[in-house]
């Protein structure tokens, strides 16, 4: 995979944002495959409401967001109302995220499947002042730290390329979430996945997850039966092949 942008395409543009849009979109069009089926992705016409790219084979849509440097814990998105509308829409796209360096090269590129996007990961920003060009406009941020690592599928990380097989397998591993329609149910599953990942180990115990009970009570104050809910989510993840139950209250990431 060529990690360099075609800098010749920048000629004729003065705006930095326009230059980077042209360079990053061209790079994705030429280098990136669909994480769902492995086919090429194609570019939509500009300002298409569905997204920036699509796969002709499996009909998945993708929206590209780029940033100089690392994505960090959060990244700016569009208007808050529009982002919430898209997250709740049946036609919401998957996302591509691209982090580039000052020498016009790609440092990070990953995709987040659309079923990881729930309202809780969209942060409402403070409205712009009345003196601003877009007075009272309310933007949003995508909170990466609320997305489990399983939902951030890297093609390239810190300049290191992952194989096509690795990308397709990681996408497939969480595809079961696509069938969950209720956002509160999905929110619980993602919270438990985050708890598991925060342990930083492949094998863990039920008690390890019970230790997150105080945090989960804050996130889900309406639920008075946190421990039974934890067991329910672990069983669900086991049934979907995300976890293996080893017996005696022990689990292992598949």
C-alpha positions in Angstrom: 0.0 0.0 0.0 1.4 3.4 -1.0 1.2 5.7 2.1 2.0 8.9 0.1 -0.6 11.3 -1.2 -0.4 12.4 -4.8 0.8 15.9 -4.1 0.4 16.9 -7.7 -3.3 17.1 -7.1 -2.8 20.0 -4.8 -1.9 22.3 -7.6 -4.5 24.9 -8.3 -5.9 24.9 -4.8 -5.2 27.6 -2.3 -7.3 26.5 0.7 -5.6 24.0 3.0 -8.8 22.3 3.7 -9.6 21.9 0.0 -6.1 20.5 -0.7 -6.4 17.9 2.1 -9.9 16.9 1.1 -8.7 16.3 -2.5 -5.6 14.4 -1.4 -7.2 12.2 1.2 -10.2 11.3 -0.9 -7.9 10.4 -3.9 -5.8 8.3 -1.6 -8.7 6.3 -0.2 -10.2 5.8 -3.7 -6.9 4.3 -4.9 -5.7 2.4 -1.8 -8.6 1.3 0.4 -10.8 -1.8 0.1 -14.2 -2.5 1.7 -13.7 -4.0 5.1 -16.9 -6.0 4.8 -16.2 -7.8 1.6 -12.7 -6.8 0.4 -13.9 -5.2 -2.9 -12.8 -1.8 -4.1 -14.5 1.3 -2.8 -15.8 4.0 -5.1 -16.2 7.7 -4.6 -19.7 9.4 -4.5 -20.1 12.8 -6.1 -19.3 15.7 -3.8 -21.9 16.5 -1.1 -23.7 13.2 -1.3 -25.9 12.9 1.8 -25.2 9.1 2.2 -21.4 9.4 2.5 -18.1 9.8 0.6 -17.5 6.2 -0.6 -19.4 3.1 -1.4 -18.9 -0.6 -2.2 -20.6 -1.8 -5.4 -20.4 -5.4 -4.2 -22.0 -5.2 -0.8 -23.5 -1.7 -0.8 -21.8 -0.5 2.4 -21.4 3.3 2.6 -18.5 5.2 4.2 -17.9 8.7 5.3 -14.3 10.0 5.5 -12.9 12.2 8.3 -9.3 13.3 8.2 -7.0 15.1 10.6 -3.4 16.0 10.8 -1.7 14.0 13.4 -3.3 11.4 15.7 -7.1 11.3 16.1 -6.8 11.3 19.9 -9.7 10.8 22.3 -12.1 12.8 20.2 -12.5 14.3 16.7 -14.6 17.2 15.5 -17.7 16.2 13.5 -20.5 18.2 11.9 -23.5 19.9 13.4 -24.7 18.2 16.5 -28.3 17.9 15.4 -27.3 16.4 12.1 -24.9 13.9 13.7 -27.6 12.7 16.1 -30.0 12.4 13.2 -27.5 10.3 11.3 -26.6 8.1 14.2 -30.3 7.3 14.7 -30.9 6.8 10.9 -31.2 3.4 9.3 -29.1 4.8 6.4 -26.1 6.0 8.5 -22.7 5.2 7.0 -19.7 3.5 8.3 -16.8 5.8 9.0 -13.2 6.0 7.7 -10.7 8.0 9.8 -7.4 9.1 8.4 -4.5 10.7 10.3 -1.8 12.2 8.1 1.6 13.7 8.6 3.0 17.1 7.4 4.9 15.4 4.6 1.6 14.3 2.9 1.7 10.7 4.0 -0.7 8.5 6.0 0.2 7.6 9.5 -3.1 6.0 10.6 -6.2 4.8 8.8 -9.0 2.9 10.4 -12.7 2.2 10.0 -15.5 2.2 12.6 -18.6 0.1 11.6 -21.8 2.1 11.8 -23.3 -0.2 14.5 -20.8 1.2 17.0 -22.3 4.7 16.5 -24.8 5.4 19.3 -25.9 8.8 20.6 -23.7 8.4 23.7 -20.5 8.7 21.6 -21.6 12.1 20.1 -20.6 15.0 22.2 -22.5 18.3 22.0 -20.1 21.3 21.7 -20.7 24.8 23.1 -22.7 27.0 20.7 -20.7 29.6 18.7 -21.0 33.2 19.9 -23.5 35.6 18.3 -20.5 37.4 16.9 -19.2 34.4 15.0 -19.7 33.9 11.3 -22.0 30.9 12.1 -23.7 32.5 15.1 -25.2 30.0 17.6 -24.1 27.0 15.5 -23.7 23.9 17.6 -21.1 21.4 16.6 -20.2 17.9 17.8 -17.3 15.6 18.6 -17.0 11.9 18.1 -15.7 10.4 21.3 -13.3 7.7 20.4 -12.6 6.7 24.0 -16.2 5.5 24.2 -15.7 3.1 21.2 -14.3 -0.3 22.1 -11.0 -1.1 20.4 -12.8 -3.9 18.7 -14.8 -1.2 16.8 -11.6 0.6 15.5 -10.4 -1.6 12.7 -7.0 -0.4 11.6 -5.6 -0.8 8.0 -2.6 1.3 9.1 -1.4 2.2 12.6 1.6 4.4 13.2 2.7 3.7 9.7 2.4 -0.1 10.1 0.1 -1.8 7.6 -2.2 -4.7 8.5 -3.0 -7.4 6.1 -6.3 -7.5 4.2 -7.1 -10.8 6.0 -6.7 -9.2 9.4 -9.0 -6.3 8.5 -11.7 -8.5 7.1 -11.5 -10.9 10.1 -11.7 -8.0 12.7 -14.7 -6.5 10.9 -16.5 -9.9 10.9 -15.8 -10.5 14.6 -18.3 -7.8 15.7 -20.8 -8.0 12.8 -23.3 -9.5 15.2 -23.9 -6.0 16.6 -25.6 -5.1 13.2 -28.7 -7.0 14.2 -29.2 -5.2 17.5 -31.7 -2.5 16.9 -32.4 -1.1 20.4 -29.8 1.5 21.2 -30.0 0.9 25.0 -29.3 -2.8 24.5 -26.3 -2.0 22.2 -25.1 0.6 24.7 -24.9 -2.0 27.4 -22.9 -4.4 25.2 -20.5 -1.7 24.2 -20.0 -0.7 27.8 -19.1 -4.3 28.8 -16.8 -4.6 25.8 -15.0 -1.4 27.0 -14.8 -2.8 30.6 -13.2 -6.0 29.3 -10.7 -4.1 27.1 -9.7 -1.8 30.0 -8.5 -4.9 31.9 -5.7 -5.2 29.4 -5.6 -9.0 29.5 -7.0 -11.9 27.4 -8.3 -13.9 30.3 -10.5 -12.4 33.0 -13.0 -13.4 35.7 -16.6 -12.4 36.4 -15.4 -10.6 39.5 -13.1 -8.5 37.3 -16.2 -7.2 35.5 -18.2 -6.9 38.7 -15.6 -4.4 39.9 -16.9 -2.0 37.3 -20.3 -2.0 39.0 -19.9 1.6 40.4 -19.0 3.0 37.0 -21.9 1.2 35.3 -24.3 2.5 37.9 -23.3 6.1 36.9 -23.7 5.3 33.2 -27.0 3.4 33.7 -28.7 5.0 36.8 -32.1 3.6 35.8 -30.8 0.0 36.3 -30.9 -1.4 39.8 -29.6 -4.8 38.9 -26.2 -4.2 37.5 -24.6 -7.6 38.3 -27.4 -9.6 36.6 -27.1 -7.3 33.6 -23.3 -7.9 33.5 -23.9 -11.6 33.4 -26.5 -11.2 30.7 -24.1 -9.3 28.5 -21.2 -11.7 29.1 -23.5 -14.6 28.1 -24.5 -12.7 25.0 -20.9 -12.1 24.0 -20.1 -15.7 24.7 -23.0 -16.9 22.5 -21.8 -14.7 19.6 -18.3 -16.1 19.8 -16.7 -12.9 21.1 -15.8 -14.6 24.4 -15.1 -18.1 25.5 -16.4 -19.3 28.9 -13.6 -21.3 30.5 -15.6 -22.4 33.6 -15.4 -21.4 37.2 -16.3 -17.8 36.4 -13.5 -17.4 34.0 -13.6 -15.9 30.4 -11.3 -15.5 27.5 -11.4 -13.2 24.6 -11.7 -15.1 21.3 
